[in-house]
Amino acid sequence: MFEFAHDATLADVDPSEAFQSRELELKESIAKKQNMIKEYGGANTERGITLFKELKEERDLLKQEPKQTQSSYYDEAEMGPAI
């Protein structure tokens, strides 16, 4: 139980609340970063490299997002009601 609570805290997730998808937020952020990378001249600048790393992280999070909707962080039937 401790590990579950710890992981939820690190992920900034309240396990007592219903899952909220970040898919739209991530897609918007990815589009903005793609445009910013183009404006900064690609990954040839320090800022472009940083943006490219952030873009990769967000794409990875987006790939994981559908899995999050299939399994919620909190299953009342398994863990009981929140106290």
C-alpha positions as CSV (number, residue, x, y, z in Angstrom):
1,M,0.0,0.0,0.0
2,F,2.9,2.4,0.8
3,E,4.4,1.9,-2.7
4,F,1.0,2.7,-4.3
5,A,0.6,5.9,-2.3
6,H,4.2,6.9,-2.9
7,D,3.9,6.3,-6.7
8,A,0.7,8.3,-6.8
9,T,2.4,11.2,-4.9
10,L,5.3,11.2,-7.3
11,A,2.9,11.2,-10.3
12,D,0.9,14.1,-8.7
13,V,-2.2,11.9,-8.8
14,D,-4.9,11.7,-6.1
15,P,-5.9,8.0,-6.1
16,S,-9.2,8.9,-4.5
17,E,-10.3,10.9,-7.5
18,A,-11.5,9.5,-10.9
19,F,-8.9,9.3,-13.6
20,Q,-8.6,12.4,-15.8
21,S,-6.9,11.9,-19.2
22,R,-4.1,14.3,-20.2
23,E,-4.3,13.3,-23.9
24,L,-5.6,16.7,-25.1
25,E,-3.2,18.7,-22.9
26,L,-0.3,16.6,-24.2
27,K,-1.3,16.9,-27.8
28,E,-1.5,20.7,-27.5
29,S,1.9,20.9,-25.8
30,I,3.5,18.6,-28.4
31,A,2.2,20.8,-31.2
32,K,3.6,23.9,-29.5
33,K,7.0,22.4,-28.9
34,Q,7.2,21.2,-32.5
35,N,6.5,24.8,-33.7
36,M,9.0,26.2,-31.2
37,I,11.7,23.7,-32.4
38,K,11.2,24.9,-35.9
39,E,11.4,28.6,-34.8
40,Y,14.7,27.9,-32.9
41,G,16.3,26.2,-36.0
42,G,15.8,22.6,-35.0
43,A,17.9,20.7,-32.6
44,N,21.0,22.7,-33.5
45,T,20.7,25.2,-30.7
46,E,20.8,24.6,-26.9
47,R,17.2,25.6,-26.6
48,G,16.2,23.4,-29.5
49,I,18.0,20.4,-27.9
50,T,16.1,21.1,-24.6
51,L,12.8,21.4,-26.4
52,F,13.5,18.2,-28.4
53,K,14.1,16.3,-25.1
54,E,10.9,17.6,-23.6
55,L,9.0,16.7,-26.8
56,K,10.3,13.1,-26.6
57,E,9.2,12.9,-23.0
58,E,5.7,14.2,-23.8
59,R,5.4,11.8,-26.8
60,D,6.3,8.9,-24.5
61,L,3.6,10.1,-21.9
62,L,1.1,10.3,-24.7
63,K,1.8,6.7,-25.8
64,Q,1.2,5.6,-22.2
65,E,-2.1,7.6,-21.8
66,P,-4.5,5.0,-23.4
67,K,-3.1,2.5,-20.9
68,Q,-4.0,4.8,-18.0
69,T,-7.6,4.9,-19.1
70,Q,-7.9,1.1,-19.1
71,S,-6.6,0.8,-15.6
72,S,-7.5,3.4,-13.1
73,Y,-5.3,4.5,-10.2
74,Y,-8.0,3.6,-7.7
75,D,-10.2,0.6,-7.8
76,E,-12.8,0.9,-5.0
77,A,-13.8,-2.8,-5.3
78,E,-10.3,-3.9,-4.7
79,M,-9.1,-1.3,-2.1
80,G,-12.3,-0.1,-0.4
81,P,-13.6,3.4,-0.1
82,A,-11.3,6.4,0.4
83,I,-11.0,7.5,4.0
